[in-house]
């Protein structure tokens, strides 16, 4: 049961972008009984599970309702090293999985740009990473999950067992119930080092050409893009691609302990930054320095897991740099064949006067049956933009461009998409709604995002 000493309390909750906080009753959940008790005693504003709150917008908020803090449900329940599978509670983080299992030769099958994501959150957002073009998204590596639904039942579902409910839950942003446990297939590795190739490209077209011609040669790939540069330099980038090194590819000094791993937080950002620290001038200066100091072409550099996959995780609370107004992360995908839409999007961004400090471009492979799962074949660009006057106009115009190209916006990053636009972007939305009506006809599980988009 939930600890009586840690009963629900109304607290303001926001996403990683630190915008539009809303109050909710937050209660830690330690086991199934605690979750069931909260379900039975729910308020009229419903319930929502919340993990480490790394979704950027309002997906993990439930204004005036109940929120289940799942991070206390973080045990490893079973391990099958021969099969490379782990059974875990939903509140365990990818960070903890790496700490436990990288030394055993197992890496998470898919990781986002942060390791501070719970397994339940990874499924609910169906996260993707630098390896989507070869490995798909997180849910494709889940054998089964246990889901507490609105009727009080705990249902074990998977791709071959109530597949509709599984694929509504994968990417369903917590709206089908509470994910309690899951069995996940891990990735076998011989070392904790990644062999990395780096290329600096002068513009967007050269980047897309290089990725199109070589992406199949690498397990992981991502490009940092300068979203401030204009003209012939528009979209100039630093592309990094890699794969895990085999033990015999390591220098002699690293072969004695090839799976050594740690992911420390080296410093933490204080909450003292005023609005406007990240502006066109400061971002332009940073981008120029980063581009000029990156190698034109480098092959076979060894990088550790934190440096290659999660460079920002070494800085605690890095989102505070954006100041009290916070920031919006805007991530969209356009299909292959719609490269001109990506060019036009970058033109609008680079000429807008809005500076994106972090901008990354990747290629997606095939999608999966997830009804609200975000990835689909094409190009995806993610931007972090400080909240300033005029930003909403830019993003509305980008929404129109993305929709016209047959693309979509990622719900785990979204905080402001209009319902009518969203409904045109996700063709399986009605399938999702039908499954949700089947298992939660009264809309017990809900969120600020669900209300905004009428999910």
N, C-alpha and C positions, 0 to 999 in steps of 0.2 A: 504493500500500500504506500501511497504518498506519505512522507514524514509529516506528522501534524505540526512539527516545528517549522516546516517550510511551506505553509499553506499559501493558497493563491493570494496575490496582492496585485492591485492595479498599478501597472507601470507603463510608461510610454515605450513603444517598440517601433523600431525603424529597420530598414534594410541597410546593406553595406554602404549605399550611397548617402545615408544620413539625411534623407528628405522625408517630409510628410509623416512624422511620427504619429501614432494613434495609441490610445490607452487600451490595455486588455488585462485580464486576470491571468497571471503567469504562474503555473504550478509545475514543479519538477515531477517527472514520472520515473519511478524506479523499476516497475515491473508491470505485468499484465493487469494485476488486480488494481493497481493505482490508476491505470488508464481506464479500466472499466468503471471504477468509482466516479471518475470525472465525467465519463460519458453519461452515467445515470444521473448525475447532479448538474448537468449542463444548464446554462442560462439560455434565454430565448435567442441570444445572438450567436449561438452555436460554438463549435470547437474547431481548433486547428493545431496540428503538430508543428513544432519548430525545432530546428537543430542549432547549428552554429551561426545562423543568420547571415550567410554569405550571399544569398540572393540580393540583388541590388535595390529592388523596388519594394512593392507592398505585398509580395507573395507570401511572406511569413508573418503577416499582421492580421488581426481580427478585432477591429474597433468595437469596444464595448462587450466583447465576448470572452471566451476562454481560450487560452493558449497552453498547450502541453509542451513543457521543456523536456525534450527527449534525451538530452545529453548525459543524464545520469544512467540511462540504459545503454551501457557501453561495454558489455562483456563479450569475450570470445567464447562461444559455446561448444564448438567442435572444429577440428582441423584434420584434413586428409591431405598429407603432404604428397602422397603418391599421385593423387588426382589433381593436386594443386587447388583445392577448394577449402573455403573457410565458411563456417556458420557463425554469424555474429548478430548481436542486438543492433537495432537500427540507429542508436545514438552514438555508436563508435565512429571515430573520425578516420578519414584516409590517412591522416598524420599518424594516428596510433597503429593502423594496419601496417604502414611502412616501417615504423619503429620495431614492431614485433616480427614482421615476416621478411623484410629485405635481407636480414642476416640469415634467414633460412632459404634464400634463393627464390622468393616470391615477391612480385611487385603488383600493385593494383592494376587491373586490366585497362582502366581509363582514369585519368586524373584531369581535373580542371586546372586553371592557372593558380589555384590555391589548394593546399592539402588540408585546409581547415574546413572540410565539408563532411557531414555525417553520411553514412551509408544510406540512411533513409532519405536524406536530402538529395543524394546523388541519384537515387531512383526516382524520386518525385519530380526532379528537374531533368531527369535523363541526361546527365551531364555528358559533355563531349570533351575531347582533348586534342592534342597535336597528332594523334594517331587515328582520327576518325576515318581517314581514307583507307585504312587497312583493318581497323578493329571495330569500327562502329562506335556506338555510345554505350554508356554504363549498363543500361538495362539488358543489353544483348549478352551480358556475362553473368546474369542472375539466373540461377537454376530455379529458385522459388522464393517466395516471400510470404510471411504471415501478416494478414491485414485485419485489423479490428474495424468492422463496419458498423454502421449506425444502429443495427438491430442487436448489437452486443455480441455477435458471433466473431470468432477468429477464423478466418478462411485462409487456407494455404493455396496460393495461386501461382501459376507460372506460365511459360509459353505453351505448355502442353496440358495445363489444368486450369480451366476457366480462363482461357486465353484472352477473352474480351476484357475481363476485369483486370487481368495483369497488364494489358497494353493500354487500358485507361488509367491505371495507376502509374505506369512508367511515363513520366512527363506530365502527369495529371495534377501536379502542384499541390498534393496533399488533400485533394477534394473527394477522393473515394473512401477515405478512412485513414487510420493510423497504421503506418508500417511499423511492425514490432520487431521482426527478425528477417534475415535473408541469408541465403546460401550463394556465395559468389565464387566464380572461377577466377583465380589469380593468374598472373603472367610469370612463367618461369624465367629466371635470369641467372647468369653465371657471375655477374659482378654488379656492383652499384655504380659503375662508371659508364658514361655515355660517350660514344665516339661521335664528335660533332663536326660537320662541315658548315662553313660560313661563307656567304657571298654578299657583296654589296652591290645593289642594282641602282641604276641612275633614275629610273622612272617606273610608273605602274605597269606599262606594257612589257618592259623587259622582265619585271618580276613575274607577271602572270605567265609569260612564255617559259621562263625558267622552271616555275612550279609545274606547269603542264607537261613539260618534257622530262622532268626528273623525279617528280613526287613519288612515283611507284618504286623508286630505288631505296626509299627511306621509310622507316617505321614511324618517325615523328618529324613534323615540319611545322614551322610558323615563321611569319615575317613581321617584323616591326616596321611600321610605315610612318613617314613624316607627313602628317596631315596638315601642316602649315605651308609647306613648299608649294609653289605655283609654277605655271608655265612649263618649260621643258623638264623641270625637276619634280613636277607633281607626282606624288606616289613613290618617291625614291625610298629605298628600303634596305634593311639588313635582314637577310634570310638565313635562318639556322635550321639545319636538318640533322637527324642523327638516328642512332640505334644503340642498344646496350652492347657494350664490349664483352666478348668472350674472355674467359680467364686468361687464356694464352695470348691474348692481344694486349694485356696490361704490361707495364714496365715491371721488371723483376721485383722491385720494392713493394709493389701493390699486390703481387700474387699470393703472398702469405696470408692476407686477410682481404680477399677480393670483394666481400660483401659488407664491409664496414659501412655503417650508415649513421648519420645524425643530421637533424634538421633544426639547428638552434635558431632562436630569435635573438639577433645580435644587438638590437636597440629598439626602443619604442618611441613613437612620435607623441609628444605632449599635445594636449588639446588647447593650443594657444594661437594657432594660425588665424589671422584675420581673413576676411573675404578678399579675393583678388590676387593672392600670391601667385597662383597659376593663371597667367594671362598670356596674351599673344606674344608679348615681348620676352617673358621668361621661358615660355615653351619653345619659341623660335631659337633662343640661345641654346637651350638644352638639346634640341633636335640637331642643330648644327654641330655641336660638340659630339654628340653620340654618333652621328653619321660619319663625321670625319675621323674619329678615333677607332671606328670599327674596321676590321681587315677587309681589304678588297676581295681576297680569296684565301681561305685557310681550310686545310683538310686534316681530319683525324685528330682534332684536339680532344683531350679527355676532360669531361666535366662531370661533377657529381650530380646526384639527383636534385638537390635543392637549387643549384645554379642553373641547371637546364630547364627544369619543370616549374619551379616555384621561386623565382628570384625575389619577388616582393614579400614573400613570407618571412624573410629574414628581418623585416622591418615591422614591428608590431604597430597596429593601429595606423597604417599608412594612409588610410582614408581621411584622417584628420588634416592632412596637408591641404585639402580642398576648402577648409574653413567651415564656419557654422552653417552656411547655406547648403553645403554638400555638393554632390555631383550626380549626373545621370550617366549610366552606362547604356549605350545604344548599340545593340548588335543585330545585324540583319544578314540575310542570305539572299542572293539572286542566283537563278539556275545557270548552269553552263550554257553558253550561247547568248547570255545577256551581259557580256563584258562591258558593253557601252553604258549600261545602267550603272555598273560599278564605277566606271570612269566619271560619269556625270555626278554620281554621289560624291566622289572625291573632289570634283571641281567645286560643287556647292559648299562642301565642308571647308576646303582650303581658302575659299573667297568669303567665307561667312563672318570672319572676325571672331569666331569661337575656337578656342585652342584646345585640342585633345592632347593631353600629356602622354596617354597610353593608347596606342592604336595598333591592332594586330590583324593580319589577314591570313586565312587558311583556306584550304580546299576540303570540302566534304565529299565523302563517298556516298554509297547508297544509304537511303533511310531505312527505317524499320517500321513495324506495324503500329507503333505508338500513335494514338489518336491525336495527342497534342505534343508529341515529340518534335523538337525543333529541327534537327539536322535533316537536310535533303541535299541531293547532289548539286554542287555549285560552289560559289565563292562566299565566304562569310567574313565580315569586317566588324570588329568590336572597337568602340571608342569610349573613353572616359572624358566627359565634358563638364566643367564647372557650371553650376546653376547661376546664370546671369540673365539680364533682360534680353529678350529676343531669342532665347534658345528654343522656346516652344514653337515659334514660327519656323525655324530651321528644321526641327524634327518633324513637324507636320508635313513639310514639303518633301522630306526624305521618305516619310511613310507613303506618300502618294507615288513617288518614284519606285519604291520597292514593290508596292502592290501592283503597279502597272507592269513591272517586269516579271510578275509571277513569284515574287519572293515573300519573305515573312520575317517577323520580329521574334526574338527569343523572350519567352515569358519570364524566365528567371532573372533577366536583366531589366525588364520593363517596369516603368512606374507611371506611364502617362498615355499609352496607346488608346485610341478611341474604339469603342465596342464595334461600331459598324465596319471599321477598317480591319480589326482583328478577325471578325467573322468571315471576311473574304479571304483571309490569308491561310486559314486552316480548314481544308476541305472535309476533314473527318470530325469536325466539331459536333455535328448532330449525333454521330455515333458515340462520342464521348458523353454527351448529354443523356443519351438513352441509357447507357450503362450506369451513369450516376443516378438517374431516376430509379433504376432497378435496385440499387443497393442503398440508396439514401434518398428516398422520395420526399422527405421533409427538409432536405438541405441542411442537415445537422452540421456537416463539415463544410466550413466556408472560410472566406478570407476577404480582406480588402480588395485584392485583385479579382476574386470571384465576383464580388458585387460590382466592381467597376466594369467588368467585361461581360457580365450576365452569364457566367459559366454554369 
